[in-house]
């Protein structure tokens, strides 16, 4: 990573970005492992190899005092001096407070924002830590939905209950790309040559195998023009990207749940 983390304004008139603000050396060792914006206010969380998760707030310019717009670091949190990586903001069904979740190698620590006011700066307090037995492989992804958290390692995925902190179950997956549907409880996960539709609400998982899935590097959901009869894609369509193909694939109907998971057939998609 270069020394600056740059933020830009996008202008639709010319389809170009213009530099707005920068953060110089957000973390030591010139690293930036991940960054994530707060879902409700102009707040930013970043992680790096310096062992900290840092929380930043945006300060507006003030022509009277000649203050320029900038990002101010409100605080830094650490856990056992481990490198910080995966980030996740989430809200429990039993509370209006926003939680900040961050992985530190094989651990996942949670802080609760005790100030439930969008106009006030955060005040995070340490809540709990989810510890995982795989100490050799750090956490790569942290995904939340329906009061549950999915923690992805290189060789294992663990599911936890965020309300009581209890472990639920594990999956022998290596997730290299995923997308969470903002309109449902489904999440799409790419695990080597497998593709999984997992539902946080009922725990059901529909899987499909295909050599194409191994090369997927990114995925996202987009709204459906009309509802689909296939429940995992009822509200949104799924797109995924394969660098070698230099195009996106739209998934309309990925598989039939009546067919064997080992059958690579019945895949329908379209490249753009």
N, C-alpha and C positions, 0 to 999 in steps of 0.2 A: 504494500500500500504506500502511496506517496504521502507526504507530510500533512496534506490538507484533506478534510472531508468536506466536499463542496455541495451546496444546495442551490438549485436554480429554479427560476420561474419559467413555465412553459407558455409560449405565445402561439395561439392557433393561427394567427394571421400569416406567420411565416414558418410554422412548425419547427421552431427552434427554442432552445433553452438559453436563458440569460442568467449569469451568475448572480445569486442573491446574497448568500452568506457562506462562511466557511468556519470549520472547527480545525484548528491546527493541533496536530498530534493528539487526537482524542484518547489514545492509549499508548503505553510505552512499547518499546521494541518495534515500533512502526507497524503495529498489527491492528486490524479491525475485523473481528470474527463475524459479528452480526450486528445489525441495527434494526430497531422497530419503533414505529410511532405509536403513541398512546391512542386508543380508539376514540376518545372523546375530547381531548384537548391537545394543544400544541406542545407536546412533551415527547422526548426522544430517549430511548434506552440504547446503550451501546455496550459491546463486550470486546475483550481483547486478551492477549497473553500476559498482561500485567497483573492478572488475578482479580480484576474489578469489573463489576457491572456499574456503569455510570448513567445517571439520569440528568438530562439536560432540559432546560426550558428556553423558549424563544422570547427574547426581549425586543419589543418594538422600538423603532427609531423615535427620537424626540427632537424635532427641529429647534425647540426652544433651548434645550440644553446641548444641542448639537451631538446628541448621542446617536450612534448608528445602530442599525439592527444587528443583533448577534445572538449566539447561543451561549447560555451560562450553565456551567455544571453545578447542579444543586447538591449532589452528594455522590459518593461512591460506596458500593457494598462489596464485600468479599466473603469467601468461605474457605477456610483452611489454606488460603493463598494458592488455590488451584486456578488454572486458566479458565476464564469464563467463555461461554460459547452461545448455546441456543437460548432464545428469548421467547416469552409468551406473556401477553396480557390476558386476564380473564376475570369474569365476575360470577360469583356463586349465586345459585338460585335463592339462597337464604339471606343474601346481603346485597346492598347497593354499592359496596366498596369495590374498587378495582384492585386486583392482585397483580403483582409483577413476579414472574417466574423466570429463573435463570439457571442454566446448567453450569456446574463446575466439575469438569472431567466426568466422573461417573456419578456425581451427586446432582440433585435438582433442589434448589432452595427457593422458598416462596416468601415474599414480603407483601404486607397488606397496606394499602393506602388508607389511613385513618381519617383523612380529610376528604369528605364526600362533597366537594365544591369545585366546580369547573373553573371558578375564578380565583381559586386559591392554589398556591403551590403545594405539591404533594408532601406527605409526611409518612414515609413507609416504615413499618415495624416488622421485624422478622417474625415469621409465623411457624414454618416447619421445613423439614428437609426430607426428600424422598431418596433413600440410599439404594444403590443397585449393586448386585454381586459382581458384575462384570467390570473389574477395575482396570483391565488392560485396554478396553475400548471406550472412549469418551462418548457422552451423549451427543447426538448429531441433530435431533429434532425434538421439539416439545410442542404437542398439539392438544388443545382443550376444546371440549364440548360436553354439554349435558352433565356438568359437575364431575366430569372424569377427565383425566389427563393421560395422554399417550406419549410415552417416552421411548424414543428410538435410538438404539445403539447400532453398531456395525453388524452384529449377528443376532440381535434380540430386540423385541419390542415389548415393553411392560405397560400394563394398564392399571391406573390407580384411581381410587375414589377420593376426590378432593374435599369432600365434606367431613370425612372421618380419618383420612390419611391411610386407609387400608389398601393393601395390594389386592388386585382382582384376578389377573391372569397374565400369561406371557404368550407371545407368538414368536416363532423362529423365523423372523423376517429380517432382511437387510434392506431397509428403505432408502432408496437413493433419490426419490422424488415423490412429492405428494401435493394434493390440493384439497382444501376443505370447502365444502359447499356452504355458502353463506345463507342459503335458504332452507337448509335441512340439517339433519344430524349425520349425514353421510360424509365420509372422507375417502378420497381415492389415493391409494398407495401403490407405488411401483417398487417391487421387491425382486431384484434380479430379473428373471424371465417371467415373473408372475405379476399380475395386476389384481388388486383387491379393492372391492367396495366394502367398507366397514361402516356399520351404523352404531353410533354412540348410544342411541336411545334403547335399542333392544339387543345389542351385541351380536347381531347376525352379520356374517361376512360372505360375500359372493366373490369367488376367485376365478381367474382365467389365466391360462398359460400361453405365451407366444414369444418367439425370439425377438420381436420388435420391441417389447417392453424393456428389455435389458439396456437399450440405448437411450431411453428417455432421460432427459436432464431437467425438465421443468414441466409444470402442469398448472392449469387454472380452470375454474368454472366461470361460465358466462350465462346470463339469464336465457331461458327458453322463450322462443316466440309463442309457443303453445305447449301445454302440458304433455308429457310423455307417459305412455302406459307402463313403461319400465320404471319401477319405483326409485332406484338410485339416481336416475336422470329425469325424474318427474318435473322438477322445478328449474334445473340448470343443465346446460350442456358442458361436457368436459373437453378441453383441448390439451394436447401435450406436444412437446417439441423434441425433435431428434436432430442434433447438429449436422449429422452426415447427410440428412435429407434436405437441409436448409429450408424447412417448411414446417408448418403446424398441421397437426391432424385433429380433425373434429370427430369425436366419438358420438355416434347416434345410438347404436345398439351394440354393446360390446360383446355380450355372450348370452347364451341361453342357460338358465340355471338348471335346466333338465339335462344338459350335456355334461360329459365328464370334464373335470378341470384339466385333465391332461390332453384333451382334444384341442389343438390349436386352431381349429376351424371356427366358422361362424363369427369372424371378426369383420366388422364393417366400419369404415372410416373414410375420410376424405382429406387429401392434402391441399394446402393452400399456399 
